[in-house]
């Protein structure tokens, strides 16, 4: 039995900043060495950032990834860290990077060397004593939700096992842990003591609960401890939450890192020494249907491994063993216990995700500040509070743009928000601009009335925000929530204008929950609650005509949001929604609105994903589409089908 001190570095990388990411690896490897670690692991594609998307087809990008990896190995040795085995994710290729390089590995082992198997790889390297001592290529490639890895990469067919201090450690990458069979089943056959799994696993609400049970199942399947390290930080619409953890071979949780925090999780593991004679262990082939898998996990992941076996396809893998070091040096006293990060309530988890997603979008894209329309409504108040938490109130400009229909309490609530948060508050009345536009159109023989005038107000506000953005360099934040985006309750080029939308994947009912939680959290800390109580309690309204309320055009959000969640997030059909107790007439109306609004959503700003199915990368539907759920009349709108929600 040997005691291995393992360090999991959950850190924040930047896509394409390969040299900057290498510097981060060197800095955190130093921390791991100072902590007495025998092994340090960094997240998936740490060197290149994740996801790299079509950058993988640029041969110069792949060459830079590979070259920087070799230089990083040398630099770690020059830093005095050469004796610390360092696991790093990167992009590799064993042939030209090209679209459609993916192949399905099936059939007898002799087919595994086919030239068709060559192409880009989602790769892992173990760096030791100035060189790349071992590599592993990701075996399971996800092709669902936000993932397109079947488009980009060729799957690996070899499980790499490294011996560190006499302990056999299998190396795996992200999706490998989501599928039963494959690397973890082969790891059991190989008799490893530890499986390291490096990840870039995007955040979803309550995914931490799924993650823990999943890692425990894979540990039991492998008959080995599992060390799971995950990325943190925002990348476009994705945000990564860390939550790194280690479980023993029985699946018992030993230590767990925090969410949304850069952290070096250091823990001592007591692991059995290997009994395999590595000098005599040449490459072997193992099929996962010849390995005893944990039957309780056969249907998890997306069921791909079980489906392949049911179809008679054998998932073939080789085993490659690499000797790194023969004797484990003693870990310095006292014993390292990584500890257990506290779990938080859903609202706190989502708030952190939204703050980190916005912060990194602003920081990584070089925006100096943001500007947001503050109307006194709940959505704009929550967006402004998120922005203040993300980048500080001095970098947040809030603009009140009252029209003749704006109520005094809304104007007061906007001013109160500014006072509470300390953001840069400005007032720009829009009625003179609206009147000038209406007069000019009337003089040209094109008078405007009704919905056109309502949407004109929203578009004047959008033009005003973009003018300030052009003049002062702010990133414009739009404030529409997922409920409004779903049913098209917005004005194109009006309240939908902006470069980023923090609430894009947040249903309206969750917006209220977030506001109440943030205020309660401020009170708990002895701070001023940032969101005016009146913004939370008053009925939502666009205030584009006298006495307007959202409920004039939409069902109550407590009724609407469960229907939307079923249709959008869970892909439930009309009859299934009705069977859940929803009114058939409301279901038909909701389905029609959602389907007709696809053209609007396609033009919407990116925003942080927090659910299992966000608009954008997760949900991809054709705009030109005559299929409808149930008996619903097909109507092609000539203009915005519902009123604008620019004030909410």
GUMI-121599 format. One line per field, with one value per residue (C-alpha): residue number from 1; chain; x, y, z. Coordinates in Angstrom, 1 decimal, always signed. Example, Ala and Ser with C-alpha at 12.3 -4.5 7.8 and 13.67 -1.06 7.14 Angstrom:
residues 2
fike <- (1	2)
lonu <- (A	A)
X <- (+12.3	+13.7)
Y <- (-4.5	-1.1)
Z <- (+7.8	+7.1)
END
This chain:
residues 648
fike <- (1	2	3	4	5	6	7	8	9	10	11	12	13	14	15	16	17	18	19	20	21	22	23	24	25	26	27	28	29	30	31	32	33	34	35	36	37	38	39	40	41	42	43	44	45	46	47	48	49	50	51	52	53	54	55	56	57	58	59	60	61	62	63	64	65	66	67	68	69	70	71	72	73	74	75	76	77	78	79	80	81	82	83	84	85	86	87	88	89	90	91	92	93	94	95	96	97	98	99	100	101	102	103	104	105	106	107	108	109	110	111	112	113	114	115	116	117	118	119	120	121	122	123	124	125	126	127	128	129	130	131	132	133	134	135	136	137	138	139	140	141	142	143	144	145	146	147	148	149	150	151	152	153	154	155	156	157	158	159	160	161	162	163	164	165	166	167	168	169	170	171	172	173	174	175	176	177	178	179	180	181	182	183	184	185	186	187	188	189	190	191	192	193	194	195	196	197	198	199	200	201	202	203	204	205	206	207	208	209	210	211	212	213	214	215	216	217	218	219	220	221	222	223	224	225	226	227	228	229	230	231	232	233	234	235	236	237	238	239	240	241	242	243	244	245	246	247	248	249	250	251	252	253	254	255	256	257	258	259	260	261	262	263	264	265	266	267	268	269	270	271	272	273	274	275	276	277	278	279	280	281	282	283	284	285	286	287	288	289	290	291	292	293	294	295	296	297	298	299	300	301	302	303	304	305	306	307	308	309	310	311	312	313	314	315	316	317	318	319	320	321	322	323	324	325	326	327	328	329	330	331	332	333	334	335	336	337	338	339	340	341	342	343	344	345	346	347	348	349	350	351	352	353	354	355	356	357	358	359	360	361	362	363	364	365	366	367	368	369	370	371	372	373	374	375	376	377	378	379	380	381	382	383	384	385	386	387	388	389	390	391	392	393	394	395	396	397	398	399	400	401	402	403	404	405	406	407	408	409	410	411	412	413	414	415	416	417	418	419	420	421	422	423	424	425	426	427	428	429	430	431	432	433	434	435	436	437	438	439	440	441	442	443	444	445	446	447	448	449	450	451	452	453	454	455	456	457	458	459	460	461	462	463	464	465	466	467	468	469	470	471	472	473	474	475	476	477	478	479	480	481	482	483	484	485	486	487	488	489	490	491	492	493	494	495	496	497	498	499	500	501	502	503	504	505	506	507	508	509	510	511	512	513	514	515	516	517	518	519	520	521	522	523	524	525	526	527	528	529	530	531	532	533	534	535	536	537	538	539	540	541	542	543	544	545	546	547	548	549	550	551	552	553	554	555	556	557	558	559	560	561	562	563	564	565	566	567	568	569	570	571	572	573	574	575	576	577	578	579	580	581	582	583	584	585	586	587	588	589	590	591	592	593	594	595	596	597	598	599	600	601	602	603	604	605	606	607	608	609	610	611	612	613	614	615	616	617	618	619	620	621	622	623	624	625	626	627	628	629	630	631	632	633	634	635	636	637	638	639	640	641	642	643	644	645	646	647	648)
lonu <- (A	A	A	A	A	A	A	A	A	A	A	A	A	A	A	A	A	A	A	A	A	A	A	A	A	A	A	A	A	A	A	A	A	A	A	A	A	A	A	A	A	A	A	A	A	A	A	A	A	A	A	A	A	A	A	A	A	A	A	A	A	A	A	A	A	A	A	A	A	A	A	A	A	A	A	A	A	A	A	A	A	A	A	A	A	A	A	A	A	A	A	A	A	A	A	A	A	A	A	A	A	A	A	A	A	A	A	A	A	A	A	A	A	A	A	A	A	A	A	A	A	A	A	A	A	A	A	A	A	A	A	A	A	A	A	A	A	A	A	A	A	A	A	A	A	A	A	A	A	A	A	A	A	A	A	A	A	A	A	A	A	A	A	A	A	A	A	A	A	A	A	A	A	A	A	A	A	A	A	A	A	A	A	A	A	A	A	A	A	A	A	A	A	A	A	A	A	A	A	A	A	A	A	A	A	A	A	A	A	A	A	A	A	A	A	A	A	A	A	A	A	A	A	A	A	A	A	A	A	A	A	A	A	A	A	A	A	A	A	A	A	A	A	A	A	A	A	A	A	A	A	A	A	A	A	A	A	A	A	A	A	A	A	A	A	A	A	A	A	A	A	A	A	A	A	A	A	A	A	A	A	A	A	A	A	A	A	A	A	A	A	A	A	A	A	A	A	A	A	A	A	A	A	A	A	A	A	A	A	A	A	A	A	A	A	A	A	A	A	A	A	A	A	A	A	A	A	A	A	A	A	A	A	A	A	A	A	A	A	A	A	A	A	A	A	A	A	A	A	A	A	A	A	A	A	A	A	A	A	A	A	A	A	A	A	A	A	A	A	A	A	A	A	A	A	A	A	A	A	A	A	A	A	A	A	A	A	A	A	A	A	A	A	A	A	A	A	A	A	A	A	A	A	A	A	A	A	A	A	A	A	A	A	A	A	A	A	A	A	A	A	A	A	A	A	A	A	A	A	A	A	A	A	A	A	A	A	A	A	A	A	A	A	A	A	A	A	A	A	A	A	A	A	A	A	A	A	A	A	A	A	A	A	A	A	A	A	A	A	A	A	A	A	A	A	A	A	A	A	A	A	A	A	A	A	A	A	A	A	A	A	A	A	A	A	A	A	A	A	A	A	A	A	A	A	A	A	A	A	A	A	A	A	A	A	A	A	A	A	A	A	A	A	A	A	A	A	A	A	A	A	A	A	A	A	A	A	A	A	A	A	A	A	A	A	A	A	A	A	A	A	A	A	A	A	A	A	A	A	A	A	A	A	A	A	A	A	A	A	A	A	A	A	A	A	A	A	A	A	A	A	A	A	A	A	A	A	A	A	A	A	A	A	A	A	A	A	A	A	A	A	A	A	A	A	A	A	A	A	A	A	A	A	A	A	A	A	A	A	A	A	A	A	A	A	A	A	A	A	A	A	A	A	A	A	A	A	A	A	A	A	A	A	A	A	A	A	A)
X <- (+0.0	+1.3	+0.1	-0.3	-0.8	-2.9	-3.6	-6.5	-6.2	-9.6	-8.6	-9.8	-8.4	-9.0	-9.8	-6.9	-4.6	-2.2	+0.8	-1.3	-2.8	+0.7	+1.7	-1.3	-0.2	+3.3	+1.9	-0.4	+2.0	+4.4	+1.6	+1.0	+4.7	+4.8	+2.0	+4.0	+1.9	+3.0	+0.7	-1.2	-4.0	-5.4	-8.8	-9.6	-8.0	-6.4	-3.7	-6.0	-9.2	-12.5	-14.4	-12.1	-14.8	-13.6	-10.2	-9.4	-9.5	-6.7	-3.5	-1.5	-3.7	-3.1	+0.6	+0.8	-1.0	+1.5	+4.6	+3.6	+3.0	+6.5	+7.8	+5.7	+7.3	+10.7	+9.7	+8.3	+11.6	+13.5	+11.2	+12.4	+9.1	+10.3	+9.8	+6.1	+4.0	+1.7	-1.5	-2.6	-5.4	-4.6	-5.4	-3.4	-3.6	-2.0	-3.0	-4.4	-7.2	-10.2	-14.0	-15.7	-12.6	-14.6	-14.8	-16.6	-14.3	-15.9	-15.0	-11.9	-8.7	-6.9	-9.2	-8.0	-5.0	-7.0	-5.8	-9.4	-8.7	-6.3	-7.3	-7.7	-7.7	-9.1	-5.9	-4.3	-0.5	+1.5	+4.6	+7.6	+11.2	+11.1	+9.2	+5.9	+6.0	+2.5	-0.6	-4.2	-6.9	-10.5	-12.5	-16.1	-17.0	-20.3	-22.6	-25.6	-26.7	-23.9	-21.3	-20.2	-17.2	-18.1	-17.7	-14.2	-12.3	-11.4	-11.9	-8.9	-8.6	-6.0	-6.3	-3.0	-1.9	+1.0	+2.8	+3.7	+5.5	+4.5	+0.7	-1.1	-3.1	-5.5	-5.9	-9.3	-11.1	-14.6	-17.2	-15.3	-16.9	-20.4	-20.6	-20.7	-18.1	-15.1	-12.1	-13.5	-14.5	-11.1	-9.4	-11.0	-9.5	-6.2	-6.2	-5.5	-5.7	-6.8	-8.5	-7.9	-10.6	-10.0	-13.0	-14.5	-18.1	-20.4	-22.6	-26.3	-28.5	-28.2	-25.6	-23.4	-25.9	-25.8	-22.0	-21.3	-23.5	-22.0	-18.4	-19.3	-20.7	-17.7	-15.4	-17.3	-17.2	-13.4	-12.9	-10.6	-10.6	-11.5	-10.1	-12.3	-11.0	-13.2	-12.7	-14.1	-15.0	-17.1	-16.7	-19.3	-22.6	-21.0	-19.9	-17.9	-18.3	-15.4	-16.8	-13.7	-13.9	-12.3	-14.1	-12.7	-13.1	-16.5	-17.7	-17.5	-16.8	-13.4	-13.1	-14.9	-13.9	-16.0	-18.1	-17.1	-13.8	-10.2	-8.8	-6.1	-7.7	-5.0	-5.7	-3.8	-5.0	-3.9	-3.7	-2.5	+0.8	+0.6	+1.4	+1.7	+5.2	+5.3	+8.5	+6.6	+3.3	+3.1	+0.1	-3.1	-6.6	-9.7	-13.3	-15.7	-18.2	-15.6	-15.3	-17.6	-19.3	-21.4	-24.8	-26.3	-24.5	-25.3	-28.0	-26.3	-24.5	-26.6	-26.8	-24.3	-22.2	-25.1	-26.7	-23.5	-23.3	-27.0	-26.3	-23.4	-20.7	-17.7	-15.9	-12.3	-9.5	-5.8	-3.9	-0.6	+1.5	+4.1	+6.5	+6.9	+8.5	+9.0	+8.9	+6.5	+8.4	+6.7	+4.2	+5.1	+3.3	+0.6	-1.7	-3.5	-7.3	-8.9	-12.1	-15.7	-16.9	-20.3	-23.3	-25.5	-29.1	-30.3	-30.6	-27.0	-25.7	-27.5	-26.4	-22.8	-23.1	-24.6	-22.0	-19.1	-20.5	-20.9	-17.6	-15.6	-17.4	-16.5	-13.0	-12.0	-13.3	-11.7	-14.8	-14.1	-17.6	-21.3	-24.5	-28.0	-31.4	-32.8	-36.6	-37.6	-38.7	-37.5	-35.5	-33.4	-32.9	-31.6	-29.3	-27.9	-27.2	-25.5	-23.3	-22.4	-21.4	-19.5	-17.4	-18.1	-20.6	-18.1	-18.0	-21.8	-23.8	-27.6	-29.7	-33.3	-35.2	-38.7	-41.4	-44.8	-46.1	-43.5	-45.0	-43.5	-43.0	-40.9	-38.7	-38.3	-37.5	-34.8	-33.2	-33.5	-31.7	-28.9	-28.6	-28.6	-25.9	-23.8	-23.8	-23.3	-26.9	-28.1	-31.5	-32.3	-35.9	-37.0	-40.3	-38.9	-37.1	-40.2	-42.3	-39.8	-39.8	-43.6	-43.8	-41.3	-43.1	-46.5	-45.0	-43.8	-47.3	-46.6	-48.3	-47.6	-50.2	-50.8	-48.2	-45.8	-45.7	-45.2	-42.3	-40.9	-40.3	-38.4	-36.3	-35.5	-34.2	-32.1	-30.6	-29.8	-28.0	-26.0	-25.1	-23.6	-21.8	-20.3	-19.4	-18.0	-17.1	-19.6	-20.9	-24.7	-26.5	-30.0	-32.5	-35.0	-35.6	-36.1	-39.9	-40.0	-37.6	-39.6	-42.8	-41.3	-42.4	-39.8	-39.1	-36.4	-33.8	-35.4	-35.3	-33.6	-30.6	-27.3	-24.1	-24.8	-27.9	-27.3	-31.0	-31.2	-31.6	-33.5	-37.3	-39.2	-40.2	-36.5	-35.8	-38.0	-36.5	-33.0	-34.0	-35.4	-32.4	-29.9	-31.6	-31.8	-28.1	-27.3	-29.3	-27.6	-24.2	-25.3	-25.3	-27.8	-30.1	-29.5	-32.9	-35.9	-38.7	-41.2	-39.4	-40.0	-43.6	-45.3	-46.9	-44.6	-45.3	-43.7	-45.3	-45.7	-49.3	-51.6	-52.2	-50.3	-49.4	-47.6	-50.8	-52.6	-50.6	-49.4	-50.7	-49.5	-45.8	-46.5	-48.7	-46.6	-43.1	-44.0	-45.4	-42.4	-40.0	-41.9	-41.9	-38.5	-36.3	-37.9	-39.2	-42.7	-45.4	-48.9	-50.7	-48.0	-48.3	-52.1	-51.7	-49.7	-52.7	-52.1	-55.2	-55.4	-56.2	-53.2	-51.0	-52.0	-51.4	-48.1	-46.9	-47.8	-46.0	-42.8	-42.7	-43.3	-40.6	-37.7	-36.7	-36.3	-34.3	-31.9	-31.0	-30.7	-27.6	-25.5	-26.2	-25.1	-26.5	-27.8	-30.4	-30.3	-31.5	-30.7	-31.8	-28.9	-26.3	-28.6	-31.9	-31.5	-34.7	-35.3	-36.8	-38.7	-40.7	-44.4	-44.5	-46.6	-47.5	-51.2	-53.9	-52.5	-53.1	-50.0	-49.5	-46.6	-46.2	-45.6	-44.5	-43.8	-46.7	-46.8	-46.1	-42.6	-41.3	-38.6	-39.4	-39.2)
Y <- (+0.0	+3.4	+6.9	+9.1	+12.8	+14.0	+17.6	+18.6	+22.0	+23.4	+26.6	+28.9	+28.7	+30.9	+29.5	+30.1	+31.7	+28.7	+30.5	+32.2	+28.8	+27.3	+30.0	+29.1	+25.5	+26.4	+28.5	+25.9	+23.1	+25.1	+25.3	+21.5	+20.8	+23.2	+21.1	+18.0	+16.4	+13.3	+14.0	+17.1	+17.0	+19.9	+20.0	+18.8	+20.9	+23.1	+24.2	+25.3	+26.2	+24.4	+24.1	+25.0	+24.3	+24.9	+26.0	+22.3	+22.5	+25.0	+23.1	+26.0	+25.9	+22.1	+22.5	+25.3	+23.1	+20.2	+22.4	+24.4	+21.1	+20.0	+23.4	+23.2	+19.9	+21.5	+24.7	+22.7	+20.9	+24.2	+25.5	+22.6	+20.7	+18.0	+15.2	+16.1	+14.1	+16.7	+15.8	+18.3	+18.4	+19.6	+19.1	+16.6	+15.0	+12.0	+13.1	+16.1	+18.0	+17.8	+17.9	+14.5	+12.7	+10.6	+6.9	+4.2	+1.6	-1.7	-5.2	-7.3	-5.8	-5.8	-3.0	-0.6	+0.5	+1.7	+5.1	+6.3	+6.4	+9.3	+12.9	+15.4	+14.2	+15.4	+14.5	+14.2	+14.2	+13.3	+15.5	+14.3	+15.2	+17.6	+15.4	+14.1	+10.7	+9.4	+10.4	+9.3	+10.1	+10.6	+7.4	+8.4	+11.5	+13.3	+14.4	+15.8	+19.1	+21.6	+19.0	+18.4	+16.3	+13.7	+16.5	+17.4	+14.4	+10.8	+8.5	+6.9	+3.2	+2.8	+3.0	+4.5	+3.3	+5.0	+3.6	+6.3	+5.2	+1.6	+2.5	+2.0	+5.0	+4.9	+8.2	+9.2	+12.4	+13.8	+11.8	+8.6	+8.8	+9.3	+6.0	+2.5	+0.2	+1.5	+2.9	+2.2	-1.3	-2.0	-0.3	-3.0	-5.7	-4.0	-3.9	-0.2	+1.5	+4.9	+6.5	+10.1	+11.8	+15.4	+17.4	+20.5	+19.7	+22.7	+23.7	+22.9	+23.4	+20.4	+18.7	+18.4	+15.8	+13.9	+14.2	+12.6	+9.6	+9.1	+9.2	+6.8	+4.3	+4.5	+3.9	+0.7	-0.3	+0.2	-1.2	+1.8	+5.2	+8.0	+11.6	+13.9	+17.4	+20.0	+23.4	+26.6	+29.9	+31.2	+30.5	+32.3	+30.6	+27.9	+28.3	+25.6	+25.2	+23.1	+20.8	+18.5	+15.4	+12.1	+8.9	+5.6	+2.3	+1.7	+5.1	+6.8	+10.5	+11.4	+15.1	+17.7	+21.1	+24.3	+25.4	+28.5	+28.9	+28.4	+25.9	+23.3	+20.3	+18.3	+14.9	+11.8	+8.5	+5.1	+2.9	-0.7	-1.3	-2.9	-6.6	-6.4	-7.0	-3.9	-5.1	-8.1	-6.3	-5.6	-3.9	-6.0	-5.7	-5.9	-5.6	-4.1	-6.8	-9.2	-7.2	-7.3	-3.9	-2.4	-3.3	-0.4	+2.0	+0.3	+2.8	+6.0	+8.5	+8.6	+4.8	+4.7	+1.8	-0.4	+0.4	-0.6	-3.9	-4.6	-4.0	-6.5	-3.8	-4.5	-1.5	-2.4	-0.9	-1.6	-1.2	+0.6	+0.7	+3.4	+3.4	+6.8	+6.1	+3.0	+4.3	+6.7	+9.2	+9.8	+12.6	+15.4	+15.6	+16.3	+14.1	+16.1	+16.1	+18.1	+18.6	+19.0	+22.2	+23.2	+22.7	+25.7	+26.3	+26.4	+30.2	+30.7	+28.2	+29.8	+33.3	+32.3	+30.8	+33.9	+36.2	+34.0	+33.7	+37.5	+38.3	+36.0	+37.2	+40.8	+40.0	+37.5	+39.7	+42.9	+45.0	+47.8	+48.1	+47.3	+49.3	+48.1	+49.7	+50.0	+50.4	+49.7	+46.2	+42.9	+41.7	+44.8	+45.1	+41.5	+42.0	+45.2	+43.4	+40.5	+42.9	+44.8	+41.5	+40.4	+43.5	+46.1	+48.9	+51.4	+49.5	+49.3	+52.1	+52.0	+54.1	+55.0	+55.8	+56.9	+57.5	+59.1	+55.8	+55.2	+55.3	+57.5	+54.4	+52.7	+55.8	+55.9	+52.2	+52.6	+55.4	+53.4	+50.5	+52.8	+54.1	+50.7	+49.2	+52.3	+51.9	+54.9	+56.1	+58.2	+59.4	+59.8	+60.5	+59.0	+60.6	+63.5	+61.0	+58.9	+61.9	+63.1	+59.6	+59.5	+63.0	+62.2	+59.0	+60.9	+63.7	+61.0	+59.5	+56.5	+57.2	+54.7	+53.5	+50.7	+47.9	+49.8	+52.7	+50.4	+48.6	+52.0	+52.9	+49.7	+50.4	+53.9	+52.6	+50.0	+52.7	+54.8	+52.0	+51.2	+54.8	+54.9	+51.6	+53.1	+56.3	+54.9	+51.3	+49.6	+46.1	+46.3	+43.8	+42.8	+41.7	+39.3	+36.1	+32.6	+32.8	+35.9	+34.5	+31.3	+32.9	+35.8	+38.5	+41.0	+43.5	+42.7	+45.4	+46.9	+45.4	+42.4	+44.5	+43.7	+41.8	+39.5	+38.4	+37.1	+35.9	+34.1	+30.7	+31.8	+31.4	+34.4	+32.6	+31.9	+35.6	+36.4	+33.7	+35.0	+38.5	+37.4	+35.3	+38.0	+40.5	+38.0	+37.1	+40.8	+41.2	+38.1	+39.7	+43.0	+44.7	+46.8	+44.6	+45.6	+45.1	+47.4	+45.5	+47.3	+45.9	+42.4	+42.8	+44.8	+43.1	+43.0	+45.4	+46.7	+50.1	+50.7	+51.7	+52.9	+50.2	+47.5	+44.3	+41.1	+39.1	+41.0	+38.9	+35.9	+33.5	+34.1	+33.0	+30.5	+28.7	+29.5	+28.5	+24.8	+24.4	+26.0	+23.9	+20.7	+21.7	+23.4	+21.6	+18.1	+18.0	+17.0	+17.0	+18.5	+15.4	+14.9	+18.5	+18.1	+14.9	+16.7	+18.9	+21.9	+23.5	+22.3	+25.8	+27.4	+24.5	+25.1	+28.8	+28.4	+25.9	+28.3	+31.2	+29.2	+27.7	+31.0	+32.8	+30.7	+33.5	+35.9	+33.6	+32.9	+36.6	+36.8	+37.6	+34.8	+34.2	+31.9	+28.3	+27.1	+24.5	+21.1	+22.7	+26.3	+28.2	+28.3	+25.5	+23.1	+23.5	+23.7	+23.9	+25.2	+28.6	+27.6	+24.8	+23.8	+21.0	+21.8	+19.8	+18.9	+20.6	+24.1	+26.5	+27.5	+31.2	+33.1	+36.4	+39.5	+41.4	+40.9	+38.6	+39.8	+43.0	+44.1	+43.6	+46.2	+47.6	+44.3)
Z <- (+0.0	-1.0	+0.0	-3.1	-2.6	-5.6	-6.5	-8.7	-10.2	-11.1	-12.9	-15.6	-19.1	-22.1	-25.5	-27.9	-25.3	-25.5	-24.1	-21.3	-20.4	-20.2	-17.8	-15.6	-15.6	-14.5	-11.7	-10.3	-10.8	-8.5	-5.9	-6.2	-5.7	-2.7	-1.2	-1.6	-4.4	-6.1	-9.1	-10.4	-12.9	-14.9	-16.7	-20.2	-23.0	-20.4	-22.8	-25.6	-23.7	-24.2	-26.5	-29.4	-32.0	-35.6	-34.5	-34.6	-38.4	-38.5	-38.8	-37.3	-34.1	-33.7	-34.3	-31.7	-29.2	-29.8	-29.9	-26.7	-24.9	-25.6	-24.5	-21.4	-20.4	-20.7	-18.9	-16.0	-15.7	-15.8	-13.0	-10.9	-11.3	-13.6	-11.0	-10.5	-13.0	-14.5	-16.4	-19.0	-21.6	-25.1	-28.8	-30.7	-34.2	-35.8	-39.2	-41.0	-39.2	-41.4	-41.2	-40.9	-39.6	-37.1	-37.6	-35.7	-34.2	-34.7	-35.8	-35.1	-33.6	-36.9	-38.2	-35.5	-37.5	-40.4	-41.9	-41.5	-37.7	-38.1	-37.3	-34.5	-31.0	-27.7	-25.9	-22.5	-21.8	-18.7	-18.5	-16.6	-16.5	-19.4	-21.8	-22.8	-21.0	-21.9	-23.9	-24.0	-26.6	-25.4	-26.2	-25.9	-27.9	-26.9	-29.7	-27.9	-26.3	-26.6	-27.7	-31.3	-30.7	-33.3	-35.8	-34.6	-33.2	-33.8	-30.8	-29.1	-28.9	-26.2	-22.4	-21.1	-17.7	-16.0	-13.0	-10.5	-7.3	-7.9	-8.3	-11.6	-12.7	-15.7	-17.7	-19.1	-20.3	-19.5	-21.5	-20.8	-17.3	-18.6	-20.4	-18.9	-20.5	-22.4	-20.5	-17.0	-17.7	-19.2	-16.2	-14.0	-16.2	-16.1	-12.3	-11.8	-8.4	-9.5	-12.6	-13.2	-15.2	-16.5	-17.5	-19.1	-18.0	-18.4	-15.5	-15.3	-12.3	-10.0	-12.2	-9.1	-7.7	-11.0	-11.1	-7.7	-8.3	-11.7	-10.5	-7.7	-10.3	-12.5	-9.5	-8.7	-12.3	-12.4	-9.0	-8.4	-6.8	-9.2	-9.2	-11.1	-11.9	-13.7	-15.3	-14.0	-15.7	-18.6	-22.3	-24.5	-23.5	-21.3	-17.7	-15.9	-12.1	-10.9	-8.2	-8.5	-6.3	-5.3	-4.4	-3.3	-5.1	-3.4	-4.6	-1.2	-1.4	+0.1	-0.8	-2.8	-4.2	-4.3	-7.2	-9.3	-7.4	-8.6	-6.2	-5.7	-4.1	-2.4	-0.8	+0.3	-1.1	+0.2	-2.9	-3.5	-5.2	-8.7	-9.0	-12.9	-14.3	-16.5	-18.3	-19.6	-20.3	-24.0	-25.7	-25.4	-26.8	-24.6	-25.6	-23.1	-23.6	-22.2	-19.0	-16.0	-15.8	-13.1	-14.3	-12.3	-14.6	-17.9	-18.8	-17.7	-19.8	-23.0	-23.2	-26.1	-24.8	-24.0	-27.4	-29.1	-27.3	-28.0	-31.7	-31.6	-31.9	-29.8	-28.3	-28.7	-26.6	-26.2	-23.0	-23.0	-19.8	-19.1	-16.2	-14.7	-11.3	-9.2	-5.6	-4.0	-1.9	+1.5	+1.6	+4.0	+7.3	+8.2	+6.1	+3.4	+3.7	+0.9	+2.9	+1.7	+0.1	+1.4	-1.0	-1.6	-2.4	-6.1	-6.2	-4.9	-7.4	-10.4	-9.2	-9.1	-12.6	-14.0	-12.3	-13.6	-17.0	-17.4	-15.7	-18.0	-21.2	-20.3	-19.2	-21.9	-24.7	-23.4	-22.7	-20.2	-18.9	-19.6	-20.1	-19.3	-19.6	-16.1	-16.2	-12.6	-13.5	-12.1	-15.1	-15.6	-11.8	-11.6	-14.6	-13.1	-9.8	-11.5	-13.5	-10.3	-8.6	-11.7	-12.6	-9.9	-9.9	-11.2	-14.5	-14.9	-16.6	-15.9	-18.2	-17.5	-20.7	-19.7	-22.3	-21.8	-20.6	-17.9	-14.4	-11.7	-9.5	-12.3	-12.6	-8.8	-8.7	-11.3	-9.4	-6.1	-7.8	-8.8	-5.3	-3.7	-6.1	-6.7	-10.5	-12.9	-13.3	-16.2	-17.4	-21.1	-21.9	-25.2	-25.9	-28.0	-30.2	-30.5	-31.4	-34.0	-35.6	-35.7	-37.1	-39.8	-40.8	-40.9	-43.0	-45.5	-45.7	-43.5	-40.2	-37.4	-34.8	-32.3	-32.2	-34.5	-32.0	-29.1	-30.8	-31.9	-28.2	-27.7	-30.8	-29.8	-26.5	-28.4	-30.6	-27.5	-25.8	-29.0	-29.4	-25.8	-26.6	-29.7	-28.0	-24.7	-25.5	-23.2	-23.8	-24.1	-21.8	-22.9	-20.2	-21.7	-19.7	-21.1	-20.7	-22.9	-25.4	-25.6	-26.6	-28.6	-26.1	-27.3	-30.0	-32.6	-32.6	-29.5	-26.1	-27.6	-28.7	-27.0	-27.0	-24.0	-22.1	-18.5	-18.2	-21.6	-19.9	-16.8	-16.6	-15.2	-12.1	-11.4	-11.9	-9.0	-6.9	-7.6	-6.7	-3.3	-2.6	-3.5	-1.2	+1.6	+1.2	+1.4	+4.6	+6.0	+5.4	+6.9	+3.4	+1.5	-0.5	-4.2	-5.7	-4.7	-3.1	-5.4	-8.4	-7.0	-5.8	-8.6	-11.6	-14.6	-17.4	-20.6	-20.0	-23.8	-23.5	-20.6	-18.0	-19.8	-18.0	-19.2	-18.4	-21.1	-23.6	-21.7	-19.0	-15.5	-15.3	-12.6	-15.2	-18.3	-17.0	-16.2	-19.7	-21.3	-19.2	-20.4	-24.1	-24.4	-21.8	-21.7	-25.4	-24.2	-26.8	-26.7	-25.4	-22.7	-21.5	-21.3	-19.4	-16.8	-16.1	-18.3	-20.0	-23.6	-25.0	-23.2	-24.4	-28.0	-27.7	-26.0	-28.6	-31.4	-29.8	-29.1	-32.6	-34.4	-32.3	-33.6	-36.1	-33.2	-31.0	-33.9	-33.7	-29.9	-28.0	-26.3	-22.7	-19.9	-20.0	-16.7	-17.7	-19.4	-22.6	-23.4	-26.5	-29.0	-28.9	-27.1	-29.0	-32.8	-34.8	-38.4	-38.8	-41.9	-40.4	-40.9	-38.4	-35.4	-32.2	-32.2	-34.2	-34.3	-37.3	-39.2	-39.3	-40.8	-38.9	-40.9	-37.8	-34.2	-33.0	-29.4	-27.6	-26.6	-23.1	-23.3	-19.8	-17.9)
END
